[in-house]
């Protein structure tokens, strides 16, 4: 299990020294990254396709909603959002469509069975530990903000399950009294144990500003802002990870607490618009804090124990301190204790920038293109609206101006008494109007191409085919393969920077903390092999050194195309007997059937009996050899309704 917490008294000098050290580091990181928060807020607005509402837009909206009068609306073209989601779809397809997602290879001669056991254990953790959703968000954050941050920790869950039962009261603990009484019973159930991942908003991550975010592991500290539920605090305190919880108060009592950076006001964070639940009192007049939460910083510091009063060591050690966000109380202080000796986070940055403190995200890169597209679209529709309304030269002494200003289509324009008997055309004349923005829609396409070239996402990758006649199935299937060269390089960079260290961290946590022997389902291609579908996994079977199998950035080949390729290969194997003898054609056939979408093909497979059982069945006449004859005694048996010697029934 992870390291327990050190007892640090709230009034001790060590307590003050740790608080001061954590506060200095967190505030230094805040000052360095504060300027980047505006770009992140703009990126959130771009992902929401949000445009600030001007005063005139508000007036138009009120008329449209309350009076039903058609009004012009300022448009925001979701171009950045479309590019972002297309890239995200590509990344998730490349990284998360493998089976299993986390694949490993032995580094120093580890056997295939050991690799198989490790992959089975990690696949169980991915499934039961619910890692897939944080991985999807991780890849989305890197495109939106320019950085994705993923936390990893070892979880040992337990649950207290209560029940009310009827039990007979015992007299003196021995003699049954015959009186039954309802009693509440509790039992502690061991839950999931394994790695877990969680996402960290860039606003809530505070790395060492003396190194780039891509190299934050080389820094001397990092911290995250968290809101921790009181029930979680109680559980972790019971496990020995938290201390001083009697000094903690509900967050509503901490007006000085740091609430954290909210980001874009268009995104409602959990709890941002709700009051804390009302406290209620117990019979002992003690307030109940079960509905409260604590705003805290988890600060990871690579420190010299002798300098901090945490021991006599003179070499760096990684410690984690959990402090309230008002910098007044420490309720967790323990060595990190992980064999990987890394800060328990993995980051991915969008650009391979080696010198800037933080790279850009897709919305920030595309902002000039996005603003230009919005202007081209809005100016075009504004000009069209202007033409539809028209411009007129009117004699106000003869024409009713009120009728002219009526925005509704059609209607009657009345003449004033001074215009009676005159020719209406002499009192009103429409000016010639021309749409000078007809080329804007063509310019929009040019801007699309500029943005696509900037980030490497084109129409083919979006699945949009050019309007050049009918397309064959091969052209449709391969439409997305022409624009992946740029994204392929980005995916390989993501694999080396984030996924490979994540795989190493998961493996080393499992080797350090996994202490059971459990059967797990075999995953990957080995699951197709004959033999048992489960295997025993123990700490000994996963020991060794393993490397994460890198992702090359190519899209998985279409399954139907794979099935057709295998079909051609099977047909070619008939012409090459020496090749056919080296492979199990039956298994290849079953594999191709599964690629084509056929399910449960194994139910049609012939079950072969052991030789001894087969001979017994042959002697009984239940089976006969191919080309052989049945048992003569069995050939003359009568049917149930047949009279002997009469012949077959009709």
Wavefront OBJ file of the C-alpha trace (Angstrom):
o trace
v 0.000 0.000 0.000
v 1.145 3.633 -0.452
v 3.047 5.370 2.332
v 1.177 6.480 5.451
v 1.120 10.086 6.609
v 3.600 11.577 9.040
v 2.090 13.101 12.195
v 2.589 16.870 11.974
v 1.109 18.879 14.843
v -0.804 21.992 13.742
v 1.122 24.162 16.238
v 4.603 22.808 15.551
v 7.458 24.619 13.830
v 7.579 21.824 11.242
v 3.951 22.564 10.372
v 4.749 26.239 9.743
v 7.879 25.405 7.735
v 5.980 23.074 5.409
v 3.096 25.534 4.922
v 5.495 28.362 4.052
v 7.383 26.189 1.572
v 4.191 25.039 -0.161
v 2.715 28.552 -0.337
v 5.871 30.048 -1.864
v 5.972 27.433 -4.619
v 2.277 27.541 -5.476
v 2.165 31.331 -5.687
v 5.321 31.436 -7.819
v 3.704 29.050 -10.295
v 0.475 31.082 -10.277
v 2.343 34.264 -11.162
v 4.140 32.553 -14.052
v 1.030 30.997 -15.605
v -1.522 33.708 -14.863
v -1.073 35.378 -18.272
v -1.917 32.091 -19.990
v -5.315 31.835 -18.322
v -6.912 34.322 -20.734
v -5.869 32.193 -23.720
v -7.334 29.121 -22.013
v -10.622 30.933 -21.331
v -10.777 32.028 -24.974
v -10.129 28.413 -26.011
v -13.088 27.268 -23.903
v -15.294 29.899 -25.548
v -14.090 28.817 -28.999
v -14.914 25.185 -28.205
v -18.405 26.349 -27.199
v -18.718 28.509 -30.371
v -19.479 31.441 -28.057
v -19.538 35.070 -29.121
v -20.175 37.896 -26.626
v -23.623 39.427 -27.057
v -23.517 43.122 -27.896
v -26.169 45.584 -26.800
v -27.749 45.725 -30.266
v -27.814 41.912 -30.434
v -29.672 41.846 -27.111
v -32.282 44.300 -28.460
v -32.750 42.162 -31.570
v -33.070 38.991 -29.491
v -35.757 40.552 -27.285
v -37.760 41.651 -30.320
v -37.397 38.227 -31.877
v -38.412 36.364 -28.709
v -41.121 38.656 -27.347
v -42.618 40.283 -30.447
v -41.962 37.597 -33.059
v -40.257 40.104 -35.367
v -37.508 38.484 -37.525
v -34.177 40.004 -36.647
v -30.608 39.624 -37.806
v -28.412 37.399 -35.592
v -24.631 37.636 -35.328
v -23.209 34.240 -36.226
v -20.209 32.365 -34.861
v -19.028 29.721 -37.319
v -17.899 26.650 -35.297
v -14.818 26.209 -37.453
v -12.310 25.817 -34.602
v -14.640 23.366 -32.887
v -14.938 21.262 -36.045
v -11.175 21.119 -36.517
v -10.700 20.242 -32.834
v -13.246 17.422 -32.875
v -11.843 15.996 -36.116
v -8.363 15.857 -34.595
v -9.774 14.362 -31.390
v -11.553 11.667 -33.385
v -8.310 10.791 -35.122
v -6.316 10.648 -31.880
v -8.857 8.529 -30.021
v -9.062 6.143 -32.974
v -5.292 5.762 -33.089
v -4.684 5.430 -29.339
v -7.822 3.786 -27.968
v -8.838 1.284 -30.664
v -6.028 -1.174 -29.931
v -6.858 -4.396 -28.101
v -5.596 -4.136 -25.467
v -4.991 -0.402 -25.350
v -1.925 -0.848 -23.152
v 0.445 -3.272 -24.902
v 3.873 -4.189 -23.591
v 6.979 -6.099 -24.599
v 9.691 -7.634 -22.418
v 12.938 -5.691 -22.171
v 15.342 -8.235 -20.698
v 14.096 -11.605 -21.872
v 10.747 -11.707 -20.059
v 8.646 -14.613 -21.315
v 5.541 -14.275 -23.447
v 3.506 -15.661 -20.560
v 4.717 -12.838 -18.305
v 3.797 -10.239 -20.942
v 0.420 -11.913 -21.302
v -0.138 -11.798 -17.523
v 0.820 -8.114 -17.318
v -1.461 -7.125 -20.184
v -4.339 -9.079 -18.628
v -3.866 -7.268 -15.293
v -3.602 -3.822 -16.883
v -6.643 -4.514 -19.105
v -8.600 -5.347 -15.945
v -7.507 -2.054 -14.380
v -8.451 -0.117 -17.515
v -11.921 -1.676 -17.483
v -12.791 -1.792 -13.778
v -10.753 1.299 -12.907
v -12.680 3.230 -15.605
v -9.620 4.737 -17.264
v -11.036 5.127 -20.764
v -13.091 8.273 -20.072
v -10.147 10.186 -18.514
v -8.070 9.170 -21.547
v -10.680 10.609 -23.931
v -10.715 13.888 -21.971
v -6.890 13.897 -21.823
v -6.677 13.910 -25.626
v -9.436 16.529 -25.867
v -7.656 18.869 -23.434
v -4.399 18.772 -25.373
v -6.179 19.986 -28.500
v -8.257 22.628 -26.708
v -5.754 24.105 -24.255
v -2.498 22.986 -25.833
v -1.780 20.773 -22.821
v -3.450 17.709 -21.331
v -2.732 16.672 -17.742
v -3.524 13.211 -16.383
v -3.057 12.136 -12.771
v -2.330 8.536 -11.742
v -2.687 6.972 -8.317
v -3.091 3.558 -6.702
v -6.571 3.020 -5.267
v -7.583 0.571 -2.548
v -11.347 0.896 -2.337
v -13.525 -0.443 0.432
v -17.174 -0.066 1.328
v -19.104 -0.261 4.593
v -22.324 -2.156 3.897
v -24.963 -1.976 6.620
v -28.014 -4.148 7.162
v -30.781 -4.418 9.754
v -31.459 -7.951 10.974
v -33.573 -9.621 13.623
v -31.489 -11.357 16.273
v -32.459 -13.173 19.427
v -31.295 -11.565 22.640
v -29.033 -13.661 24.827
v -29.200 -13.709 28.615
v -25.711 -13.412 30.064
v -24.468 -13.968 26.525
v -25.273 -17.694 26.701
v -28.957 -18.410 27.362
v -31.471 -17.645 24.625
v -34.205 -15.322 25.863
v -36.681 -15.933 23.042
v -36.967 -12.196 22.467
v -35.952 -10.896 19.048
v -34.597 -7.446 18.487
v -33.706 -5.507 15.336
v -29.985 -4.912 15.158
v -27.950 -2.889 12.658
v -24.891 -4.758 11.391
v -21.947 -3.513 9.358
v -19.438 -5.337 7.238
v -16.407 -4.029 5.422
v -16.128 -5.133 1.800
v -12.889 -5.001 -0.109
v -13.355 -3.238 -3.430
v -11.265 -2.443 -6.471
v -7.522 -2.278 -6.026
v -5.424 -0.939 -8.855
v -4.373 2.113 -10.830
v -6.785 4.951 -11.483
v -6.546 8.073 -13.614
v -8.143 11.488 -13.285
v -8.038 14.666 -15.347
v -6.551 17.926 -14.103
v -7.703 21.241 -15.559
v -4.762 23.367 -16.698
v -6.090 26.133 -14.418
v -5.634 23.799 -11.416
v -2.100 22.595 -12.209
v 0.903 24.482 -10.809
v 4.250 23.128 -12.056
v 7.718 24.525 -11.459
v 7.919 27.634 -13.725
v 11.692 27.239 -14.082
v 11.168 24.422 -16.605
v 8.791 24.022 -19.508
v 5.511 22.255 -18.934
v 6.673 19.471 -21.230
v 9.647 18.894 -18.882
v 7.802 19.478 -15.607
v 9.225 16.179 -14.264
v 12.636 17.893 -14.222
v 11.323 20.588 -11.905
v 11.507 20.482 -8.123
v 7.758 20.645 -7.427
v 4.238 20.610 -8.804
v 0.836 21.097 -7.177
v -2.833 20.576 -8.016
v -5.933 22.301 -6.671
v -8.671 19.920 -5.559
v -12.034 19.972 -3.823
v -12.135 16.882 -1.628
v -15.427 15.523 -0.305
v -15.577 15.079 3.441
v -16.509 11.400 3.147
v -13.367 10.794 1.089
v -11.327 12.555 3.757
v -12.744 10.269 6.436
v -11.967 7.148 4.411
v -8.407 8.197 3.673
v -7.891 9.204 7.287
v -9.029 5.741 8.357
v -6.448 4.248 5.988
v -3.731 6.432 7.513
v -3.259 8.909 4.644
v -4.768 12.033 6.301
v -4.110 13.639 9.682
v -5.459 16.581 11.708
v -8.980 16.103 10.396
v -10.382 17.271 13.738
v -9.018 20.704 12.777
v -10.769 20.760 9.394
v -13.996 22.706 8.941
v -16.583 22.679 6.133
v -15.544 24.812 3.216
v -18.419 27.259 3.746
v -16.770 28.260 7.018
v -13.538 29.121 5.168
v -14.236 32.461 3.547
v -10.519 32.914 2.963
v -10.249 29.722 0.924
v -8.840 29.869 -2.567
v -11.781 28.876 -4.772
v -9.580 28.058 -7.730
v -9.613 29.548 -11.229
v -13.106 29.189 -12.711
v -12.054 29.551 -16.355
v -14.666 30.624 -18.872
v -17.865 31.949 -17.237
v -19.799 30.041 -19.913
v -18.762 26.730 -18.293
v -20.599 25.970 -15.065
v -18.281 24.017 -12.795
v -19.750 21.585 -10.240
v -20.749 23.453 -7.098
v -20.022 26.901 -8.574
v -23.639 28.099 -8.223
v -24.854 26.098 -5.233
v -24.597 26.702 -1.531
v -23.191 24.089 0.810
v -25.718 21.776 2.390
v -27.053 22.955 5.709
v -25.358 21.453 8.704
v -27.471 19.616 11.231
v -26.701 18.676 14.785
v -26.299 15.281 16.392
v -27.684 14.457 19.854
v -24.282 15.455 21.239
v -24.715 18.891 19.600
v -21.847 18.186 17.246
v -22.101 19.528 13.717
v -22.154 16.945 10.924
v -19.735 17.651 8.055
v -20.636 14.743 5.776
v -22.061 17.063 3.125
v -19.084 19.436 3.124
v -16.020 19.639 0.922
v -12.530 20.947 1.514
v -10.624 23.103 -0.976
v -7.027 21.952 -0.884
v -3.693 21.877 -2.658
v -1.804 18.630 -3.123
v 1.810 19.743 -3.332
v 4.510 17.365 -4.546
v 8.041 18.539 -3.679
v 11.431 17.010 -4.452
v 13.117 18.042 -1.227
v 16.172 17.438 0.995
v 14.760 15.906 4.226
v 17.480 17.427 6.404
v 16.644 20.933 5.167
v 12.925 20.530 5.921
v 13.233 18.765 9.276
v 11.828 15.542 7.843
v 14.818 13.339 8.545
v 18.584 13.209 8.270
v 18.757 12.431 4.556
v 20.867 14.687 2.370
v 19.655 13.427 -1.017
v 16.420 14.498 -2.739
v 13.202 12.650 -1.887
v 9.709 13.225 -3.241
v 7.077 14.106 -0.639
v 3.421 15.064 -0.985
v 1.723 17.572 1.322
v -2.042 18.117 1.376
v -2.886 21.576 2.715
v -6.036 23.661 2.865
v -6.238 26.324 0.184
v -6.042 29.098 2.783
v -2.546 27.815 3.689
v -3.449 27.293 7.361
v -3.554 23.526 7.939
v -1.699 20.438 6.778
v -3.837 17.305 6.777
v -1.546 15.020 4.772
v 2.248 14.672 4.777
v 3.930 11.543 3.485
v 6.759 10.397 1.237
v 5.516 9.704 -2.266
v 6.952 6.211 -1.884
v 6.468 5.176 -5.528
v 9.165 3.083 -7.168
v 8.876 5.061 -10.411
v 10.083 8.168 -8.463
v 8.125 10.549 -10.684
v 5.514 13.160 -9.977
v 2.258 11.173 -10.443
v 1.171 13.120 -13.522
v 1.622 12.769 -17.258
v 1.393 15.723 -19.617
v 0.995 16.018 -23.364
v 1.540 19.313 -25.195
v 0.173 19.985 -28.657
v 3.262 21.576 -30.183
v 6.761 20.061 -29.938
v 8.022 23.311 -28.413
v 11.209 22.736 -26.427
v 11.870 26.254 -25.147
v 8.583 28.066 -24.508
v 7.006 27.617 -21.103
v 3.706 26.556 -22.665
v 2.657 25.852 -26.277
v -0.570 26.859 -27.946
v -3.765 24.900 -28.520
v -5.766 24.575 -31.723
v -8.280 27.398 -30.978
v -5.426 29.804 -30.232
v -3.613 28.902 -33.445
v -6.790 29.220 -35.519
v -8.085 32.403 -33.856
v -7.127 34.795 -36.730
v -8.739 32.422 -39.237
v -11.807 32.024 -37.009
v -12.245 35.792 -36.618
v -11.911 36.341 -40.373
v -14.457 33.624 -41.188
v -16.923 35.137 -38.703
v -16.523 38.576 -40.282
v -16.919 37.275 -43.840
v -20.100 35.371 -42.983
v -21.691 38.117 -40.883
v -20.864 40.937 -43.309
v -22.330 38.903 -46.180
v -25.619 38.228 -44.426
v -25.781 41.803 -43.178
v -25.463 43.053 -46.749
v -28.115 40.578 -47.945
v -30.458 41.817 -45.208
v -29.759 45.377 -46.255
v -30.713 44.563 -49.869
v -33.886 42.771 -48.750
v -34.983 45.817 -46.769
v -34.080 48.141 -49.638
v -33.293 51.870 -49.672
v -35.855 54.402 -50.852
v -36.093 58.131 -51.605
v -39.483 59.208 -50.248
v -41.466 62.459 -50.284
v -42.686 62.535 -46.658
v -45.374 65.099 -47.528
v -47.138 62.557 -49.772
v -46.115 59.120 -48.327
v -46.881 57.741 -44.863
v -43.466 57.197 -43.252
v -44.978 54.830 -40.660
v -46.000 52.417 -43.409
v -42.554 52.633 -44.974
v -40.820 51.700 -41.710
v -42.981 48.620 -41.079
v -40.486 45.698 -41.237
v -43.100 43.047 -42.019
v -43.080 41.639 -45.569
v -45.821 42.894 -47.909
v -48.415 45.370 -46.623
v -49.933 48.649 -47.850
v -48.203 52.013 -48.205
v -50.734 54.811 -47.836
v -50.631 58.225 -49.503
v -51.186 61.345 -47.447
v -53.905 63.782 -48.522
v -51.292 65.930 -50.234
v -50.548 63.009 -52.531
v -54.104 62.231 -53.545
v -54.467 62.208 -57.341
v -50.707 62.201 -57.974
v -48.635 59.463 -59.524
v -47.146 57.330 -56.654
v -43.926 56.722 -58.585
v -43.218 60.456 -58.370
v -43.309 60.286 -54.547
v -41.205 57.169 -53.914
v -38.172 55.772 -55.691
v -36.100 52.676 -54.734
v -32.347 53.048 -55.052
v -30.401 50.444 -56.990
v -28.833 47.938 -54.548
v -26.022 45.541 -55.320
v -24.580 42.727 -53.220
v -20.911 43.629 -52.912
v -20.212 40.613 -50.638
v -20.949 37.824 -53.111
v -17.285 36.852 -53.092
v -17.230 36.438 -49.316
v -18.439 32.851 -49.463
v -15.584 32.015 -51.828
v -13.203 33.792 -49.458
v -14.513 31.631 -46.609
v -13.345 28.520 -48.469
v -9.906 30.100 -48.905
v -9.724 30.794 -45.167
v -10.753 27.193 -44.470
v -7.831 25.982 -46.542
v -5.422 28.306 -44.730
v -6.550 26.965 -41.352
v -6.411 23.363 -42.508
v -2.865 23.787 -43.739
v -1.888 25.322 -40.413
v -3.029 22.355 -38.292
v -2.958 19.524 -40.840
v -6.695 18.745 -40.887
v -8.295 18.710 -44.319
v -11.637 17.785 -45.885
v -10.566 14.210 -46.552
v -9.781 13.650 -42.875
v -13.180 15.086 -41.996
v -14.758 12.554 -44.332
v -15.869 15.220 -46.824
v -15.473 14.032 -50.412
v -14.990 16.400 -53.299
v -17.981 16.860 -55.581
v -16.507 15.089 -58.572
v -19.092 12.452 -59.438
v -19.773 9.049 -57.978
v -17.221 7.445 -55.669
v -16.216 3.835 -55.430
v -16.207 1.989 -52.108
v -12.406 2.079 -52.065
v -12.371 5.863 -52.571
v -14.876 6.381 -49.758
v -12.996 4.053 -47.420
v -9.633 5.685 -48.076
v -10.883 9.294 -48.112
v -9.490 9.945 -44.646
v -6.045 8.487 -45.334
v -4.741 11.386 -47.433
v -4.543 13.958 -44.655
v -2.997 11.958 -41.850
v 0.691 12.571 -42.450
v 0.763 15.682 -40.250
v -1.436 14.188 -37.544
v 0.577 10.971 -37.674
v 3.669 12.856 -36.532
v 1.665 14.567 -33.769
v 0.329 11.180 -32.611
v 3.833 9.716 -32.479
v 4.905 12.724 -30.395
v 1.948 12.149 -28.028
v 2.909 8.480 -27.730
v 6.512 9.232 -26.791
v 5.711 12.114 -24.448
v 2.586 10.948 -22.626
v 1.491 7.379 -23.307
v 4.844 5.644 -22.873
v 5.561 7.271 -19.450
v 1.948 6.546 -18.440
v 2.393 2.878 -19.316
v 5.623 2.707 -17.320
v 3.937 4.335 -14.312
v 1.000 1.897 -14.428
v 3.344 -1.106 -14.663
v 5.578 0.000 -11.796
v 2.606 0.817 -9.556
v 1.171 -2.639 -10.267
v 4.469 -4.353 -9.510
v 4.842 -2.416 -6.262
v 1.313 -2.546 -4.807
v -0.423 -5.565 -6.389
v -0.292 -8.343 -3.779
v -2.961 -10.885 -4.790
v -3.205 -13.897 -7.072
v -6.273 -13.628 -9.276
v -7.528 -15.077 -12.525
v -7.840 -12.556 -15.340
v -9.148 -12.897 -18.862
v -6.490 -13.135 -21.564
v -6.600 -10.147 -23.907
v -5.233 -9.337 -27.341
v -4.359 -11.695 -30.165
v -3.306 -14.408 -27.721
v -6.940 -14.768 -26.654
v -7.609 -16.437 -30.021
v -5.169 -19.244 -29.301
v -6.353 -22.651 -28.210
v -6.291 -23.319 -24.496
v -7.728 -21.636 -21.395
v -9.114 -18.129 -21.759
v -8.043 -17.143 -18.217
v -4.737 -17.204 -16.420
v -3.487 -16.741 -12.858
v -1.717 -13.429 -12.284
v 0.455 -13.034 -9.198
v 3.134 -10.489 -8.221
v 5.787 -12.966 -9.338
v 4.359 -13.400 -12.848
v 4.444 -9.652 -13.592
v 7.923 -9.015 -12.214
v 10.558 -7.840 -14.659
v 11.117 -4.920 -17.008
v 8.646 -4.015 -19.738
v 8.384 -1.397 -22.463
v 5.175 0.188 -23.716
v 4.628 -0.758 -27.364
v 4.659 2.663 -29.070
v 1.850 3.881 -31.288
v 2.959 4.635 -34.843
v 0.176 7.140 -35.513
v -1.492 5.273 -38.386
v -5.231 4.726 -38.477
v -6.468 1.162 -38.002
v -7.272 -0.460 -41.323
v -10.964 -0.806 -42.087
v -12.232 -4.225 -40.932
v -14.052 -4.925 -44.193
v -10.888 -4.136 -46.129
v -8.961 -6.498 -43.830
v -11.502 -9.256 -44.431
v -11.146 -8.855 -48.198
v -7.353 -8.944 -47.910
v -7.461 -12.142 -45.842
v -9.899 -13.657 -48.321
v -7.436 -13.089 -51.144
v -4.599 -14.511 -49.049
v -6.593 -17.654 -48.222
v -7.330 -18.139 -51.896
v -3.630 -17.746 -52.692
v -2.611 -20.285 -50.030
v -4.216 -23.057 -52.089
v -1.562 -22.488 -54.733
v 1.261 -22.654 -52.144
v 0.981 -25.871 -50.065
v 4.260 -25.184 -48.303
v 2.762 -21.947 -46.892
v -0.552 -23.573 -45.979
v 1.279 -26.229 -43.962
v 2.853 -23.569 -41.712
v -0.431 -21.948 -40.570
v -3.680 -23.102 -38.967
v -6.172 -22.479 -41.764
v -9.105 -23.129 -39.440
v -8.082 -20.349 -37.070
v -7.439 -17.997 -39.973
v -10.941 -18.747 -41.270
v -12.471 -17.980 -37.860
v -10.448 -14.758 -37.608
v -11.617 -13.566 -41.034
v -15.217 -14.349 -40.115
v -14.929 -12.207 -36.992
v -13.378 -9.352 -38.986
v -16.374 -9.485 -41.318
v -18.715 -9.129 -38.340
v -19.873 -12.734 -37.864
v -20.461 -13.670 -34.240
v -20.242 -17.034 -32.440
v -18.761 -18.859 -35.402
v -17.180 -21.288 -32.935
v -20.586 -22.879 -32.300
v -20.323 -24.532 -35.728
v -16.892 -25.964 -35.038
v -16.631 -29.768 -34.951
v -15.783 -31.032 -31.487
v -13.132 -33.762 -31.626
v -13.296 -36.606 -29.078
v -10.284 -38.263 -27.465
v -9.156 -41.414 -29.273
v -10.230 -43.834 -26.487
v -13.713 -42.339 -26.237
v -14.050 -42.377 -30.008
v -13.244 -46.117 -30.128
v -15.859 -46.852 -27.455
v -18.472 -44.910 -29.392
v -17.530 -46.806 -32.580
v -17.963 -50.169 -30.832
v -21.393 -49.063 -29.650
v -22.283 -48.089 -33.204
v -22.819 -44.410 -32.447
v -20.102 -43.327 -34.890
v -18.553 -44.897 -37.978
v -15.226 -44.131 -39.672
v -15.267 -42.129 -42.883
v -15.731 -44.606 -45.756
v -16.374 -47.446 -43.276
v -19.467 -49.508 -42.439
v -21.758 -49.397 -39.468
v -22.112 -52.164 -36.891
v -24.304 -54.930 -38.496
v -26.217 -55.332 -35.266
v -27.203 -51.683 -35.392
v -28.340 -51.887 -39.039
v -31.210 -54.338 -38.283
v -32.687 -52.526 -35.281
v -36.464 -51.967 -35.515
v -38.095 -48.584 -35.202
v -40.106 -48.020 -32.001
v -43.446 -48.560 -33.834
v -42.264 -51.256 -36.279
v -43.395 -54.880 -36.054
v -40.353 -57.199 -36.376
v -39.955 -58.748 -39.838
v -42.696 -56.616 -41.429
v -40.582 -53.836 -42.898
v -40.334 -50.131 -42.420
v -43.349 -48.103 -41.353
v -44.856 -45.632 -43.733
l 1 2 3 4 5 6 7 8 9 10 11 12 13 14 15 16 17 18 19 20 21 22 23 24 25 26 27 28 29 30 31 32 33 34 35 36 37 38 39 40 41 42 43 44 45 46 47 48 49 50 51 52 53 54 55 56 57 58 59 60 61 62 63 64 65 66 67 68 69 70 71 72 73 74 75 76 77 78 79 80 81 82 83 84 85 86 87 88 89 90 91 92 93 94 95 96 97 98 99 100 101 102 103 104 105 106 107 108 109 110 111 112 113 114 115 116 117 118 119 120 121 122 123 124 125 126 127 128 129 130 131 132 133 134 135 136 137 138 139 140 141 142 143 144 145 146 147 148 149 150 151 152 153 154 155 156 157 158 159 160 161 162 163 164 165 166 167 168 169 170 171 172 173 174 175 176 177 178 179 180 181 182 183 184 185 186 187 188 189 190 191 192 193 194 195 196 197 198 199 200 201 202 203 204 205 206 207 208 209 210 211 212 213 214 215 216 217 218 219 220 221 222 223 224 225 226 227 228 229 230 231 232 233 234 235 236 237 238 239 240 241 242 243 244 245 246 247 248 249 250 251 252 253 254 255 256 257 258 259 260 261 262 263 264 265 266 267 268 269 270 271 272 273 274 275 276 277 278 279 280 281 282 283 284 285 286 287 288 289 290 291 292 293 294 295 296 297 298 299 300 301 302 303 304 305 306 307 308 309 310 311 312 313 314 315 316 317 318 319 320 321 322 323 324 325 326 327 328 329 330 331 332 333 334 335 336 337 338 339 340 341 342 343 344 345 346 347 348 349 350 351 352 353 354 355 356 357 358 359 360 361 362 363 364 365 366 367 368 369 370 371 372 373 374 375 376 377 378 379 380 381 382 383 384 385 386 387 388 389 390 391 392 393 394 395 396 397 398 399 400 401 402 403 404 405 406 407 408 409 410 411 412 413 414 415 416 417 418 419 420 421 422 423 424 425 426 427 428 429 430 431 432 433 434 435 436 437 438 439 440 441 442 443 444 445 446 447 448 449 450 451 452 453 454 455 456 457 458 459 460 461 462 463 464 465 466 467 468 469 470 471 472 473 474 475 476 477 478 479 480 481 482 483 484 485 486 487 488 489 490 491 492 493 494 495 496 497 498 499 500 501 502 503 504 505 506 507 508 509 510 511 512 513 514 515 516 517 518 519 520 521 522 523 524 525 526 527 528 529 530 531 532 533 534 535 536 537 538 539 540 541 542 543 544 545 546 547 548 549 550 551 552 553 554 555 556 557 558 559 560 561 562 563 564 565 566 567 568 569 570 571 572 573 574 575 576 577 578 579 580 581 582 583 584 585 586 587 588 589 590 591 592 593 594 595 596 597 598 599 600 601 602 603 604 605 606 607 608 609 610 611 612 613 614 615 616 617 618 619 620 621 622 623 624 625 626 627 628 629 630 631 632 633 634 635 636 637 638 639 640 641 642 643 644 645 646 647 648 649 650
